[in-house]
Amino acid sequence: MLTLHQLYIINAGSGFRALWRVLKAFMEARTLKKIQVLGTNYLSTVLEAVEPSNLPEFLGGTCSCSATGGCLLQDKGPWTDAGIIRASKVRLLIR
């Protein structure tokens, strides 16, 4: 089982915020601490955890991934790192 490190839900509208209030009741406190629901003033919070060069321009970062057709088509992230994949598999076997 993989674990969640941090999740940012950004530009969350009022409809989602109402739904979130209901969903939170069914989630563990440990998981809730890792999830932040942010409105339109999200950038400073996200930049505390994500380098601007790794954040797409449309979210306020500097990444455009122009060589690969845009950030949404790019598979950027630690999930492609062989060491992290290997460590995740080892953790799964230990559990």
VMD Tcl script that builds the backbone (N, CA, C; Angstrom):
set m [mol new atoms 285]
animate dup $m
set s [atomselect $m all]
$s set {name element resname resid chain x y z} {
  {N N MET 1 A 0.845 -1.178 0.000}
  {CA C MET 1 A 0.000 0.000 0.000}
  {C C MET 1 A 0.889 1.239 0.000}
  {N N LEU 2 A 0.603 2.156 -0.892}
  {CA C LEU 2 A 1.327 3.419 -0.919}
  {C C LEU 2 A 0.629 4.400 0.005}
  {N N THR 3 A 1.402 5.304 0.558}
  {CA C THR 3 A 0.820 6.271 1.479}
  {C C THR 3 A 0.838 7.666 0.873}
  {N N LEU 4 A -0.079 8.470 1.311}
  {CA C LEU 4 A -0.195 9.845 0.850}
  {C C LEU 4 A 0.742 10.724 1.654}
  {N N HIS 5 A 1.546 11.517 0.956}
  {CA C HIS 5 A 2.420 12.463 1.651}
  {C C HIS 5 A 1.679 13.778 1.859}
  {N N GLN 6 A 1.199 14.371 0.785}
  {CA C GLN 6 A 0.497 15.649 0.861}
  {C C GLN 6 A -0.387 15.785 -0.367}
  {N N LEU 7 A -1.574 16.329 -0.203}
  {CA C LEU 7 A -2.489 16.557 -1.311}
  {C C LEU 7 A -3.036 17.975 -1.197}
  {N N TYR 8 A -2.906 18.724 -2.284}
  {CA C TYR 8 A -3.465 20.071 -2.347}
  {C C TYR 8 A -4.611 20.055 -3.350}
  {N N ILE 9 A -5.777 20.477 -2.923}
  {CA C ILE 9 A -6.912 20.653 -3.815}
  {C C ILE 9 A -7.041 22.154 -3.987}
  {N N ILE 10 A -6.761 22.628 -5.196}
  {CA C ILE 10 A -6.698 24.078 -5.396}
  {C C ILE 10 A -7.872 24.584 -6.229}
  {N N ASN 11 A -8.153 25.861 -6.054}
  {CA C ASN 11 A -9.278 26.532 -6.702}
  {C C ASN 11 A -10.595 25.835 -6.375}
  {N N ALA 12 A -10.698 25.324 -5.177}
  {CA C ALA 12 A -11.909 24.610 -4.770}
  {C C ALA 12 A -13.064 25.600 -4.638}
  {N N GLY 13 A -14.125 25.325 -5.352}
  {CA C GLY 13 A -15.295 26.188 -5.306}
  {C C GLY 13 A -16.189 25.868 -4.117}
  {N N SER 14 A -17.250 26.630 -3.972}
  {CA C SER 14 A -18.141 26.461 -2.821}
  {C C SER 14 A -18.852 25.109 -2.841}
  {N N GLY 15 A -19.169 24.589 -4.022}
  {CA C GLY 15 A -19.814 23.279 -4.117}
  {C C GLY 15 A -18.918 22.174 -3.585}
  {N N PHE 16 A -17.637 22.225 -3.961}
  {CA C PHE 16 A -16.706 21.216 -3.465}
  {C C PHE 16 A -16.511 21.366 -1.966}
  {N N ARG 17 A -16.407 22.602 -1.505}
  {CA C ARG 17 A -16.205 22.820 -0.067}
  {C C ARG 17 A -17.369 22.249 0.746}
  {N N ALA 18 A -18.578 22.358 0.245}
  {CA C ALA 18 A -19.740 21.786 0.939}
  {C C ALA 18 A -19.648 20.256 0.947}
  {N N LEU 19 A -19.284 19.680 -0.176}
  {CA C LEU 19 A -19.114 18.231 -0.264}
  {C C LEU 19 A -17.973 17.763 0.636}
  {N N TRP 20 A -16.910 18.543 0.697}
  {CA C TRP 20 A -15.747 18.198 1.516}
  {C C TRP 20 A -16.120 18.098 2.994}
  {N N ARG 21 A -16.979 18.986 3.457}
  {CA C ARG 21 A -17.413 18.939 4.859}
  {C C ARG 21 A -18.054 17.590 5.190}
  {N N VAL 22 A -18.786 17.038 4.250}
  {CA C VAL 22 A -19.422 15.734 4.454}
  {C C VAL 22 A -18.383 14.618 4.367}
  {N N LEU 23 A -17.523 14.666 3.359}
  {CA C LEU 23 A -16.526 13.614 3.152}
  {C C LEU 23 A -15.543 13.493 4.309}
  {N N LYS 24 A -15.194 14.618 4.922}
  {CA C LYS 24 A -14.219 14.600 6.021}
  {C C LYS 24 A -14.653 13.699 7.167}
  {N N ALA 25 A -15.941 13.583 7.374}
  {CA C ALA 25 A -16.450 12.771 8.479}
  {C C ALA 25 A -16.113 11.292 8.317}
  {N N PHE 26 A -15.825 10.868 7.092}
  {CA C PHE 26 A -15.540 9.460 6.817}
  {C C PHE 26 A -14.049 9.163 6.680}
  {N N MET 27 A -13.211 10.151 6.922}
  {CA C MET 27 A -11.771 9.973 6.734}
  {C C MET 27 A -11.037 9.961 8.067}
  {N N GLU 28 A -9.923 9.251 8.097}
  {CA C GLU 28 A -9.100 9.194 9.300}
  {C C GLU 28 A -8.411 10.532 9.527}
  {N N ALA 29 A -8.212 10.886 10.782}
  {CA C ALA 29 A -7.559 12.149 11.134}
  {C C ALA 29 A -6.156 12.222 10.537}
  {N N ARG 30 A -5.452 11.101 10.523}
  {CA C ARG 30 A -4.096 11.057 9.972}
  {C C ARG 30 A -4.089 11.434 8.489}
  {N N THR 31 A -5.088 10.996 7.758}
  {CA C THR 31 A -5.201 11.325 6.338}
  {C C THR 31 A -5.613 12.778 6.156}
  {N N LEU 32 A -6.548 13.242 6.964}
  {CA C LEU 32 A -7.026 14.621 6.847}
  {C C LEU 32 A -5.913 15.643 7.046}
  {N N LYS 33 A -4.934 15.324 7.907}
  {CA C LYS 33 A -3.820 16.241 8.141}
  {C C LYS 33 A -2.981 16.446 6.886}
  {N N LYS 34 A -3.058 15.504 5.955}
  {CA C LYS 34 A -2.249 15.549 4.740}
  {C C LYS 34 A -2.961 16.238 3.578}
  {N N ILE 35 A -4.228 16.566 3.753}
  {CA C ILE 35 A -5.023 17.150 2.676}
  {C C ILE 35 A -5.337 18.603 3.001}
  {N N GLN 36 A -5.041 19.479 2.051}
  {CA C GLN 36 A -5.377 20.893 2.214}
  {C C GLN 36 A -6.273 21.316 1.060}
  {N N VAL 37 A -7.431 21.838 1.381}
  {CA C VAL 37 A -8.351 22.357 0.380}
  {C C VAL 37 A -8.148 23.863 0.340}
  {N N LEU 38 A -7.704 24.348 -0.807}
  {CA C LEU 38 A -7.339 25.753 -0.953}
  {C C LEU 38 A -8.224 26.431 -1.989}
  {N N GLY 39 A -8.535 27.670 -1.755}
  {CA C GLY 39 A -9.311 28.457 -2.708}
  {C C GLY 39 A -8.405 29.093 -3.748}
  {N N THR 40 A -8.698 30.318 -4.115}
  {CA C THR 40 A -7.929 30.983 -5.166}
  {C C THR 40 A -6.589 31.529 -4.683}
  {N N ASN 41 A -6.401 31.681 -3.392}
  {CA C ASN 41 A -5.128 32.178 -2.849}
  {C C ASN 41 A -4.243 31.012 -2.398}
  {N N TYR 42 A -4.025 30.069 -3.288}
  {CA C TYR 42 A -3.309 28.840 -2.965}
  {C C TYR 42 A -1.802 28.912 -3.165}
  {N N LEU 43 A -1.329 29.839 -3.982}
  {CA C LEU 43 A 0.043 29.784 -4.481}
  {C C LEU 43 A 1.105 29.766 -3.390}
  {N N SER 44 A 1.020 30.622 -2.399}
  {CA C SER 44 A 2.066 30.662 -1.371}
  {C C SER 44 A 2.137 29.343 -0.603}
  {N N THR 45 A 0.996 28.724 -0.345}
  {CA C THR 45 A 0.977 27.441 0.365}
  {C C THR 45 A 1.601 26.342 -0.486}
  {N N VAL 46 A 1.245 26.280 -1.753}
  {CA C VAL 46 A 1.777 25.243 -2.644}
  {C C VAL 46 A 3.278 25.430 -2.851}
  {N N LEU 47 A 3.730 26.673 -2.971}
  {CA C LEU 47 A 5.156 26.922 -3.209}
  {C C LEU 47 A 6.024 26.593 -2.000}
  {N N GLU 48 A 5.425 26.392 -0.841}
  {CA C GLU 48 A 6.195 25.926 0.318}
  {C C GLU 48 A 6.645 24.479 0.123}
  {N N ALA 49 A 5.918 23.724 -0.702}
  {CA C ALA 49 A 6.223 22.307 -0.903}
  {C C ALA 49 A 6.715 21.977 -2.309}
  {N N VAL 50 A 6.398 22.826 -3.284}
  {CA C VAL 50 A 6.724 22.534 -4.681}
  {C C VAL 50 A 7.569 23.667 -5.252}
  {N N GLU 51 A 8.679 23.296 -5.879}
  {CA C GLU 51 A 9.521 24.298 -6.544}
  {C C GLU 51 A 8.744 24.900 -7.716}
  {N N PRO 52 A 8.867 26.216 -7.946}
  {CA C PRO 52 A 8.165 26.840 -9.069}
  {C C PRO 52 A 8.481 26.170 -10.408}
  {N N SER 53 A 9.695 25.644 -10.556}
  {CA C SER 53 A 10.071 24.989 -11.816}
  {C C SER 53 A 9.348 23.657 -12.016}
  {N N ASN 54 A 8.750 23.118 -10.973}
  {CA C ASN 54 A 7.987 21.871 -11.076}
  {C C ASN 54 A 6.484 22.101 -11.101}
  {N N LEU 55 A 6.074 23.349 -11.008}
  {CA C LEU 55 A 4.652 23.688 -10.995}
  {C C LEU 55 A 4.286 24.293 -12.350}
  {N N PRO 56 A 3.248 23.776 -13.017}
  {CA C PRO 56 A 2.865 24.309 -14.326}
  {C C PRO 56 A 2.555 25.807 -14.277}
  {N N GLU 57 A 2.829 26.472 -15.397}
  {CA C GLU 57 A 2.566 27.917 -15.490}
  {C C GLU 57 A 1.120 28.252 -15.163}
  {N N PHE 58 A 0.173 27.416 -15.630}
  {CA C PHE 58 A -1.241 27.736 -15.413}
  {C C PHE 58 A -1.653 27.637 -13.946}
  {N N LEU 59 A -0.753 27.093 -13.100}
  {CA C LEU 59 A -1.013 27.053 -11.659}
  {C C LEU 59 A -0.149 28.053 -10.903}
  {N N GLY 60 A 0.627 28.864 -11.646}
  {CA C GLY 60 A 1.446 29.890 -11.017}
  {C C GLY 60 A 2.925 29.585 -10.964}
  {N N GLY 61 A 3.342 28.447 -11.512}
  {CA C GLY 61 A 4.752 28.083 -11.535}
  {C C GLY 61 A 5.430 28.551 -12.804}
  {N N THR 62 A 6.605 28.012 -13.054}
  {CA C THR 62 A 7.373 28.411 -14.238}
  {C C THR 62 A 7.537 27.278 -15.248}
  {N N CYS 63 A 6.991 26.105 -14.979}
  {CA C CYS 63 A 7.148 24.955 -15.870}
  {C C CYS 63 A 6.168 25.042 -17.033}
  {N N SER 64 A 6.694 24.866 -18.253}
  {CA C SER 64 A 5.811 24.838 -19.416}
  {C C SER 64 A 5.892 23.510 -20.159}
  {N N CYS 65 A 6.967 22.744 -19.928}
  {CA C CYS 65 A 7.164 21.450 -20.605}
  {C C CYS 65 A 6.917 21.580 -22.100}
  {N N SER 66 A 7.368 22.693 -22.682}
  {CA C SER 66 A 7.099 22.973 -24.093}
  {C C SER 66 A 7.664 21.902 -25.020}
  {N N ALA 67 A 8.742 21.241 -24.623}
  {CA C ALA 67 A 9.350 20.212 -25.472}
  {C C ALA 67 A 8.479 18.961 -25.581}
  {N N THR 68 A 7.578 18.761 -24.633}
  {CA C THR 68 A 6.757 17.546 -24.633}
  {C C THR 68 A 5.279 17.829 -24.855}
  {N N GLY 69 A 4.931 19.031 -25.276}
  {CA C GLY 69 A 3.541 19.339 -25.574}
  {C C GLY 69 A 2.740 19.892 -24.420}
  {N N GLY 70 A 3.407 20.289 -23.344}
  {CA C GLY 70 A 2.717 20.878 -22.207}
  {C C GLY 70 A 2.782 20.013 -20.968}
  {N N CYS 71 A 2.607 20.649 -19.825}
  {CA C CYS 71 A 2.741 19.962 -18.531}
  {C C CYS 71 A 1.715 18.857 -18.325}
  {N N LEU 72 A 0.526 19.009 -18.871}
  {CA C LEU 72 A -0.493 17.989 -18.651}
  {C C LEU 72 A -0.154 16.681 -19.355}
  {N N LEU 73 A 0.708 16.735 -20.365}
  {CA C LEU 73 A 1.117 15.524 -21.072}
  {C C LEU 73 A 2.412 14.947 -20.515}
  {N N GLN 74 A 3.058 15.657 -19.621}
  {CA C GLN 74 A 4.348 15.256 -19.059}
  {C C GLN 74 A 4.148 14.314 -17.876}
  {N N ASP 75 A 5.000 13.313 -17.769}
  {CA C ASP 75 A 4.937 12.383 -16.640}
  {C C ASP 75 A 6.042 12.726 -15.653}
  {N N LYS 76 A 6.012 13.953 -15.177}
  {CA C LYS 76 A 7.031 14.453 -14.270}
  {C C LYS 76 A 6.667 14.074 -12.844}
  {N N GLY 77 A 7.619 13.653 -12.091}
  {CA C GLY 77 A 7.352 13.349 -10.696}
  {C C GLY 77 A 8.207 12.210 -10.193}
  {N N PRO 78 A 8.188 11.990 -8.894}
  {CA C PRO 78 A 9.043 10.970 -8.297}
  {C C PRO 78 A 8.624 9.548 -8.643}
  {N N TRP 79 A 7.415 9.360 -9.140}
  {CA C TRP 79 A 6.925 8.012 -9.439}
  {C C TRP 79 A 7.683 7.363 -10.588}
  {N N THR 80 A 8.500 8.141 -11.330}
  {CA C THR 80 A 9.300 7.558 -12.404}
  {C C THR 80 A 10.729 7.264 -11.956}
  {N N ASP 81 A 11.080 7.622 -10.737}
  {CA C ASP 81 A 12.422 7.388 -10.205}
  {C C ASP 81 A 12.561 5.923 -9.780}
  {N N ALA 82 A 13.529 5.223 -10.360}
  {CA C ALA 82 A 13.703 3.789 -10.092}
  {C C ALA 82 A 13.946 3.504 -8.611}
  {N N GLY 83 A 14.707 4.352 -7.936}
  {CA C GLY 83 A 14.981 4.157 -6.513}
  {C C GLY 83 A 13.726 4.240 -5.666}
  {N N ILE 84 A 12.855 5.177 -5.990}
  {CA C ILE 84 A 11.607 5.334 -5.241}
  {C C ILE 84 A 10.674 4.155 -5.518}
  {N N ILE 85 A 10.622 3.726 -6.763}
  {CA C ILE 85 A 9.782 2.574 -7.107}
  {C C ILE 85 A 10.262 1.336 -6.354}
  {N N ARG 86 A 11.570 1.123 -6.335}
  {CA C ARG 86 A 12.147 -0.027 -5.639}
  {C C ARG 86 A 11.843 0.045 -4.137}
  {N N ALA 87 A 12.015 1.226 -3.536}
  {CA C ALA 87 A 11.746 1.400 -2.101}
  {C C ALA 87 A 10.274 1.148 -1.788}
  {N N SER 88 A 9.381 1.582 -2.669}
  {CA C SER 88 A 7.950 1.362 -2.460}
  {C C SER 88 A 7.625 -0.122 -2.473}
  {N N LYS 89 A 8.243 -0.851 -3.389}
  {CA C LYS 89 A 7.990 -2.292 -3.468}
  {C C LYS 89 A 8.508 -2.996 -2.225}
  {N N VAL 90 A 9.653 -2.576 -1.723}
  {CA C VAL 90 A 10.212 -3.170 -0.508}
  {C C VAL 90 A 9.285 -2.909 0.669}
  {N N ARG 91 A 8.777 -1.681 0.785}
  {CA C ARG 91 A 7.855 -1.338 1.867}
  {C C ARG 91 A 6.593 -2.192 1.809}
  {N N LEU 92 A 6.115 -2.436 0.596}
  {CA C LEU 92 A 4.916 -3.256 0.446}
  {C C LEU 92 A 5.170 -4.686 0.908}
  {N N LEU 93 A 6.340 -5.209 0.603}
  {CA C LEU 93 A 6.669 -6.573 1.001}
  {C C LEU 93 A 6.824 -6.695 2.512}
  {N N ILE 94 A 7.333 -5.662 3.150}
  {CA C ILE 94 A 7.540 -5.678 4.600}
  {C C ILE 94 A 6.209 -5.667 5.334}
  {N N ARG 95 A 5.266 -4.942 4.832}
  {CA C ARG 95 A 3.961 -4.845 5.492}
  {C C ARG 95 A 3.289 -6.161 5.373}
}
mol reanalyze $m
mol bondsrecalc $m
mol representation Tube
mol addrep $m
